[in-house]
Amino acid sequence: MNNLFKVLCNPEEYYSYCRQELIISKSEGAAFREAYPEFYKMFSEIYIDKFHEMNYQEQINFQKCFDLVQDNSQLLQLCTPVITYIHQQGQQA
């Protein structure tokens, strides 16, 4: 409960809470997504950009922080707009 309160009162610190492994439940990630969709979107984009640099445990932790299932389908769903944009830019060049 204390973690959830801390997350909801300090949305700008959510990414650092994730990096410090202070998010202990997927429900905290889900609550953050519902309460602060813009912060969620911004931080999930940072997460996607750094995903390839993370070790397996960090990837699992961030999936928990952003309430993503481990089969990566939700991660792919988040990446699709970025991939589409990059593809469109490549076609225009």
Order of alpha helices (4+ residues) and beta strands (2+ residues): alpha-alpha-alpha-alpha-alpha-alpha
